[in-house]
Amino acid sequence: MSKILVVGSVALDTVTTPFGSVKEALGGSAVYFSISAIKFLEPFDVRIVAVVGEDFPSKYLKLLKKNKIDTEGLKKEKGKTFRWIGEYNYNLNEAHTIDTKLNVFENFSPEIPSAYKNTPYIFLANIDPDLQEKVLNQVISPKLVVLDTMNFWISSKKESLKNVLKKVDIFLLNESETRQISEEFNILKAVKKILSWGPKAIIVKRGEYGAIYFDNSSIFYVPSYPLEKIYDPTGAGDSFAGGFLGYIAKKDKVDRKTIKQATVFGSIMGSFAVESFSLDKLRSVRWKDILKRYKEFKNFTYF
């Protein structure tokens, strides 16, 4: 069992879906990842580097600490916390951004605490690729680096993103981002091109259709967990990443068998995240709940 460092956003989310809404709920890539990953590890084995404003509610800081997240790297700056307002229609795979206020996150420049620099597992959440590279320049010989991105960085900083991919082990992105960055419609062609830029493997997240792991010699497909009720897809991808890297850190192995199992656990954690708004379901999940879904996954994928 080992430790994880996540560098990303902490936000206050206002979200509307066909099934309800929530106002200024705790969100952000680093938060969803951390709450998901800590389920696999010992208390405070997940270390978060992010920034919030002076207005960040104390109840949310207490929630992170209650969930045993190491918050030494969570800095409070003068100004307001990052806010995102979005909505989903019945196509829950696609978020529609109504408003984004970066606030203190606009000038976020991650400084990794000395105690974090030897962390073996690194998750670079969806932030400016130049900042992702800055993090990699501060950490010392990690065992595994996983990087996420989004369409904004692909369109505005593609060359910076391609440059940091040379230093990354696993690249996470969704189907449309895979096509966008590669300029290839066919996913297999797209993945082949992206792998040529440097990452050792790619995971294509497909929302309700699961996820596909690719490296230069293998492909592994995981379906999504079938759910009757989906309330809010916000944070599902980061929760997937938390389950994925959390399991790898738990086993402290980076072999193909472990990666395949981790991809399943990632899909499981993403399924928990979408069953409620914000972190309401994810933070209450227990290890026995995770194992129950893992066994169900084995049953409905075995033939």
C-alpha positions in Angstrom: 0.0 0.0 0.0 1.3 3.4 -0.9 0.5 7.1 -1.2 -1.0 9.3 -3.9 -0.5 13.0 -4.7 -3.3 14.7 -6.6 -3.0 18.2 -8.1 -6.2 19.8 -9.4 -9.2 22.0 -8.6 -11.4 22.4 -5.6 -14.6 24.1 -6.6 -18.1 25.1 -5.6 -20.5 23.6 -8.2 -24.0 24.7 -9.1 -25.5 21.9 -11.1 -28.9 21.2 -12.7 -30.0 17.9 -14.3 -33.4 16.5 -15.3 -33.5 15.0 -11.8 -32.8 17.9 -9.6 -30.3 20.6 -8.8 -27.7 21.7 -6.2 -26.2 25.1 -5.4 -22.5 25.7 -4.5 -21.9 22.1 -3.5 -18.4 20.8 -2.9 -16.7 19.8 -6.2 -13.6 20.0 -8.3 -11.3 17.4 -9.9 -9.0 17.0 -6.9 -12.0 16.5 -4.5 -13.8 13.8 -6.4 -10.5 12.0 -7.1 -9.5 12.2 -3.4 -12.7 11.0 -1.9 -12.7 8.1 -4.4 -9.1 7.1 -4.0 -9.0 7.2 -0.2 -11.5 4.3 -0.1 -8.6 2.0 -1.1 -5.9 3.4 1.2 -5.1 4.2 4.8 -6.0 7.6 6.4 -4.2 10.5 4.9 -2.5 8.5 2.1 -4.1 10.8 -0.4 -2.4 14.2 -0.6 -4.1 17.1 -2.2 -2.5 20.2 -3.8 -5.0 22.8 -4.7 -6.2 26.4 -3.9 -9.4 27.8 -2.4 -10.5 31.3 -1.6 -11.3 33.0 1.7 -15.0 32.2 1.2 -14.4 28.4 1.1 -16.9 27.0 3.6 -15.4 25.5 6.7 -17.9 22.7 6.5 -16.3 21.5 3.3 -12.8 21.6 4.8 -14.1 19.6 7.7 -15.6 17.1 5.2 -12.2 16.6 3.5 -10.5 16.1 6.9 -13.3 13.8 8.1 -12.7 11.6 5.0 -9.0 11.4 6.0 -7.6 13.5 3.1 -4.2 15.0 3.7 -4.8 18.8 3.1 -1.4 20.2 3.9 -1.1 21.2 0.3 -4.6 22.9 0.1 -3.8 26.6 0.3 -6.2 29.4 1.1 -5.6 32.6 -0.9 -7.2 36.1 -0.8 -10.2 36.1 -3.1 -13.1 33.8 -4.0 -13.1 30.1 -4.6 -13.4 28.7 -8.1 -17.1 28.3 -9.1 -18.7 26.3 -11.9 -22.3 26.4 -13.0 -23.5 23.7 -15.4 -26.5 21.7 -16.5 -27.2 18.4 -18.2 -30.1 17.4 -20.4 -31.1 13.8 -20.8 -27.8 13.1 -22.6 -25.9 12.9 -19.4 -22.6 12.3 -21.1 -22.4 16.0 -22.0 -22.2 18.9 -19.6 -23.3 22.4 -20.7 -21.3 25.1 -19.0 -23.5 28.1 -18.0 -20.8 30.1 -16.2 -17.2 29.6 -14.9 -15.5 31.9 -12.4 -11.9 30.8 -11.9 -11.3 33.3 -9.1 -8.2 32.2 -7.1 -7.8 29.2 -9.4 -6.9 31.5 -12.3 -3.5 32.2 -10.8 -3.0 28.8 -9.2 0.7 27.8 -9.4 1.2 24.5 -7.6 4.0 24.3 -5.1 4.5 20.8 -3.9 5.3 20.6 -0.1 8.6 18.9 0.7 6.8 16.0 2.4 4.9 15.3 -0.8 7.8 15.3 -3.3 8.6 11.5 -2.9 5.0 10.4 -3.4 5.1 7.4 -5.6 1.8 7.8 -7.4 0.8 11.1 -9.1 -2.5 12.2 -10.5 -2.4 15.3 -12.6 -6.0 16.4 -12.8 -7.5 18.6 -15.4 -5.4 21.8 -15.2 -3.2 23.8 -17.6 -0.6 21.4 -19.1 2.2 23.9 -18.2 1.2 23.5 -14.6 1.1 19.7 -14.9 4.7 19.9 -16.2 5.6 22.2 -13.3 4.4 19.5 -10.9 6.5 16.8 -12.6 9.5 19.0 -12.3 9.0 19.1 -8.5 8.4 15.4 -7.7 11.1 12.8 -7.3 11.0 9.6 -9.3 7.3 8.6 -9.1 6.4 5.0 -9.9 3.3 6.0 -12.0 2.0 9.3 -13.4 -1.6 9.5 -14.6 -2.7 12.7 -16.4 -6.2 14.0 -17.3 -7.2 16.9 -19.6 -10.1 18.5 -21.3 -11.1 20.0 -24.7 -10.2 23.5 -23.6 -6.5 22.6 -23.1 -6.5 20.5 -26.3 -7.6 23.5 -28.3 -5.6 26.2 -26.6 -2.4 24.5 -25.5 -2.1 21.3 -27.6 1.7 21.6 -28.0 2.2 22.0 -24.2 0.0 19.0 -23.7 1.9 16.9 -26.2 5.1 17.9 -24.5 4.0 16.8 -21.0 2.6 13.6 -22.4 6.2 12.5 -23.0 6.6 12.3 -19.2 3.3 10.5 -18.4 2.6 6.8 -18.0 -1.2 6.8 -18.4 -3.3 9.4 -20.2 -7.0 9.7 -19.4 -9.5 11.4 -21.7 -13.0 10.9 -23.1 -14.0 9.8 -26.6 -14.5 13.3 -28.1 -11.2 14.5 -26.6 -9.5 11.5 -28.1 -10.7 12.4 -31.5 -10.0 16.1 -31.0 -6.4 15.8 -30.0 -5.5 13.2 -32.6 -7.6 14.7 -35.4 -8.7 11.1 -36.2 -12.3 9.9 -36.1 -11.5 6.2 -35.6 -10.7 5.5 -32.0 -8.0 2.9 -32.8 -6.2 5.2 -35.2 -6.6 8.0 -32.7 -5.1 6.0 -29.8 -2.2 4.8 -32.0 -1.3 8.3 -32.8 -1.5 9.5 -29.2 0.6 6.6 -28.0 3.3 7.7 -30.5 3.7 11.0 -28.6 5.0 9.3 -25.4 2.4 8.0 -22.9 2.7 4.3 -22.2 -1.0 3.7 -22.1 -4.3 5.5 -22.6 -7.7 5.1 -21.0 -10.7 6.3 -23.0 -13.6 7.2 -20.8 -17.0 6.5 -22.5 -19.5 7.6 -19.8 -22.4 5.3 -19.7 -20.6 3.0 -22.1 -17.7 2.2 -19.9 -14.0 2.7 -20.5 -11.2 1.2 -22.7 -7.6 0.7 -21.7 -5.0 0.7 -24.5 -1.3 0.2 -24.6 1.1 -0.7 -27.4 0.3 -4.4 -27.1 -3.1 -4.9 -25.6 -6.7 -3.6 -25.3 -9.0 -4.1 -22.3 -12.7 -3.0 -22.2 -14.8 -2.4 -19.1 -18.5 -1.7 -19.4 -20.2 0.8 -17.1 -22.1 -0.6 -14.1 -25.8 -0.7 -14.9 -27.8 1.8 -12.8 -31.5 2.5 -12.5 -31.0 6.0 -11.2 -28.4 8.6 -12.3 -28.7 12.0 -10.7 -25.5 13.9 -11.6 -22.5 12.9 -13.8 -20.3 15.7 -12.4 -17.1 14.3 -11.2 -17.6 10.8 -12.6 -14.4 10.8 -14.6 -12.3 12.0 -11.6 -14.0 9.4 -9.4 -13.0 6.8 -12.0 -9.4 8.0 -11.8 -9.5 7.9 -8.0 -10.7 4.3 -8.0 -8.2 3.3 -10.7 -5.1 4.8 -9.1 -6.4 4.1 -5.6 -6.4 0.4 -6.3 -3.0 0.5 -8.0 -1.5 2.3 -4.9 -3.3 -0.2 -2.6 -1.6 -3.1 -4.4 1.6 -1.1 -5.0 2.0 -2.9 -8.4 1.9 -1.7 -12.0 1.6 -4.9 -13.9 -1.0 -5.7 -16.5 -3.3 -7.8 -14.2 -3.4 -5.0 -11.6 -4.1 -2.3 -14.2 -7.0 -4.4 -15.6 -8.5 -4.8 -12.1 -7.9 -1.1 -11.4 -9.9 -0.2 -14.5 -12.8 -2.2 -13.2 -12.6 -0.5 -9.8 -12.4 2.9 -11.6 -15.7 2.1 -13.3 -17.2 1.1 -10.0 -16.3 4.3 -8.3 -17.6 6.4 -11.2 -20.9 4.5 -10.8 -21.2 5.5 -7.2 -20.4 9.1 -8.0 -23.3 9.6 -10.4 -25.9 8.2 -8.0 -26.2 11.5 -6.1 -25.4 15.2 -6.4 -21.9 16.3 -5.4 -20.3 13.8 -3.0 -23.4 12.6 -1.2 -23.1 9.0 -2.3 -19.4 8.7 -2.9 -18.3 9.7 0.6 -20.7 7.2 2.2 -19.4 4.2 0.2 -17.8 1.5 2.3 -15.3 -1.2 1.2 -18.0 -3.9 1.3 -20.1 -1.8 -1.2 -17.1 -1.6 -3.5 -16.4 -5.4 -3.3 -20.1 -6.2 -3.9 -20.1 -4.3 -7.2 -16.8 -5.8 -8.1 -18.3 -9.3 -7.7 -21.3 -8.3 -9.8 -18.9 -7.0 -12.5 -17.2 -10.3 -12.6 -20.6 -12.1 -13.0 -22.0 -10.0 -15.8 -18.8 -9.9 -17.8 -17.8 -13.6 -17.5 -18.6 -15.9 -20.4 
